[in-house]
Amino acid sequence: MGFYLNPDNKGFWESIRSRIYVDKTGLIAHTNELLNTAEKFVCVSRPRRFGKSMALEMLAAYYSRGCSSRELFQGLQIQGEQSFEEHLNQHNVIYLNMQQFLIEASPEGVTEYLEQEVLRELYQEYDGLLQGDISGLALALRRIYAATGQQFIFLMDEWDCVMRERQESAEMQKQYLDFLRNLLKDQPFVALAYMTGILPVKKYGQHSALNMFWEYSMTDQGIFEEYTGFTEQEVRKLCRQFDMDFDETSNWYDGYQLKKFQHVYNPRSVVGAMRFRDFSNYWTSTETYTALKVYIDMDFDGLRSDIVQMIGGAHIRVNTRSFQNDMRTFETKDDVLTLLIHLGYLGYDSVRKEAFIPNREIMEEFENAMSVGGWSEVMRVLQASEHLLEATLRGDETAVAAGLDLAHTEVASILTYNDENSLSCAISLAYYSARKDYRIIRELPSGHGFADVVFLPLPSSGKPALVIELKYDQSAATAISQIKDRHYTQVLEDYCGEILLVGVNYNRNDKNKPHSCLIEHLTLPGTPPPGLQ
């Protein structure tokens, strides 16, 4: 048993002893299927604090010959799988944390230091087989394989830290990738290579030094979707266990959308909320907002407009294929948006190819990043949004129209009204503060069409629901009529309480008062009408 070669199972032991442990051992059944196949090279990239290191510690505890881990997996999902006994503690494992080597090695000697450290443990285990001149780690492993037939499972954490923390050194990055290629590609001693990081494999031109790897990233997690974060079922169970409100939890931490699992939650944030019984920023608190600000301030045509629209709740079409998988090479705004997807600041709908801000926790991080220069007009709209919501709840149509006029004036340089969709974005932006009490849903299917914006109150808010219909060069009365005629309130059939119907029209021919507003109160049958706030 060593630190790199066949490590112990202490990391996984600590995980299952924690007060909150969500069973993700089903992942092992998938990696068992990949052993010694053409798909044995796996690169799983996810945002920080999404359980990547915990997954590697689990795989090390399961595979490593240096462990006796049967009791640790007692009663967990993998124990019921047919392959459980076949591979339990039956493999040589080489566990590498690249962040450690990057910190401890000299600036240009990362791979040399890595080889030195791992070779030291190999000599201790296979001293009789490693005679003569051994020029590197790959040669040593080939000799061991030739003499014994033993293969190795490579588990590599923070594989991309060289790309992220040595952005200025293209030569160092290339040398590092060439080292990995020589160590892993076409080598008979590799039974499985599973590496994790934030970024997918770096591209050089049209080719990659590690083109044998199968990519599982935030744009397509493939077979690993269920293990990307917490699923809705897992979060519901935790909310029951800790007596926490599920709707509030969802509003804060849901939003990462995959093909099969449409609701994926940030695991660190959910654990933090359950442990401390408080909804707050747990994921973003580990890094300053300046990291996000650097990217959203980049001067690419249309990027600022896209950011503003997403703050207003819009989904933005994005081409993720041009991204070079680093944090330095940006040719278009799509490259910046794709990086934000991989970093976890944006969610991604892989079916519609659209990016969006996933939840309240991340929305607040965008607000923090914009509050320090460069976004003053947007910040004025956000700061005025509390008064706009108050005016809406008390039914003050004149004040609402004036508030929307002001919001339009502020963001006109970034977001130009040219259709009802852009008007919807601006309205959602103007009601920004409502997010603390409402789940805001744009274009919610209802009745015979789509309600433009629905504000569904969280159970703890005590506020009425809002159904907002937007019109362009028509009238607010027409908007109210459409809500009624198309039965948009049917979408709230499970909601008990008061509903405000809000009709908004933007008249581009009236430069003095372009917005008009009508508000009607509706109480669902059987619900006693509460007083307006």
Secondary structure as GFF3:
##gff-version 3
##sequence-region A 1 533
A	DSSP	alpha_helix	10	17	.	.	.	ID=ss1
A	DSSP	alpha_helix	26	34	.	.	.	ID=ss2
A	DSSP	beta_strand	41	45	.	.	.	ID=ss3
A	DSSP	alpha_helix	52	63	.	.	.	ID=ss4
A	DSSP	three_ten_helix	70	73	.	.	.	ID=ss5
A	DSSP	three_ten_helix	77	80	.	.	.	ID=ss6
A	DSSP	alpha_helix	84	87	.	.	.	ID=ss7
A	DSSP	beta_strand	92	97	.	.	.	ID=ss8
A	DSSP	alpha_helix	98	104	.	.	.	ID=ss9
A	DSSP	alpha_helix	110	126	.	.	.	ID=ss10
A	DSSP	three_ten_helix	127	129	.	.	.	ID=ss11
A	DSSP	alpha_helix	137	148	.	.	.	ID=ss12
A	DSSP	beta_strand	152	157	.	.	.	ID=ss13
A	DSSP	alpha_helix	161	165	.	.	.	ID=ss14
A	DSSP	alpha_helix	170	184	.	.	.	ID=ss15
A	DSSP	beta_strand	190	197	.	.	.	ID=ss16
A	DSSP	beta_strand	214	216	.	.	.	ID=ss17
A	DSSP	three_ten_helix	222	227	.	.	.	ID=ss18
A	DSSP	beta_strand	230	231	.	.	.	ID=ss19
A	DSSP	alpha_helix	232	242	.	.	.	ID=ss20
A	DSSP	alpha_helix	246	253	.	.	.	ID=ss21
A	DSSP	beta_strand	264	265	.	.	.	ID=ss22
A	DSSP	alpha_helix	267	276	.	.	.	ID=ss23
A	DSSP	three_ten_helix	284	286	.	.	.	ID=ss24
A	DSSP	alpha_helix	290	296	.	.	.	ID=ss25
A	DSSP	alpha_helix	303	311	.	.	.	ID=ss26
A	DSSP	beta_strand	316	317	.	.	.	ID=ss27
A	DSSP	alpha_helix	333	343	.	.	.	ID=ss28
A	DSSP	beta_strand	347	349	.	.	.	ID=ss29
A	DSSP	beta_strand	354	356	.	.	.	ID=ss30
A	DSSP	alpha_helix	360	370	.	.	.	ID=ss31
A	DSSP	alpha_helix	376	393	.	.	.	ID=ss32
A	DSSP	alpha_helix	397	411	.	.	.	ID=ss33
A	DSSP	alpha_helix	420	430	.	.	.	ID=ss34
A	DSSP	three_ten_helix	432	436	.	.	.	ID=ss35
A	DSSP	beta_strand	438	446	.	.	.	ID=ss36
A	DSSP	beta_strand	449	457	.	.	.	ID=ss37
A	DSSP	beta_strand	465	472	.	.	.	ID=ss38
A	DSSP	alpha_helix	476	485	.	.	.	ID=ss39
A	DSSP	three_ten_helix	488	492	.	.	.	ID=ss40
A	DSSP	beta_strand	498	506	.	.	.	ID=ss41
A	DSSP	beta_strand	515	523	.	.	.	ID=ss42
###
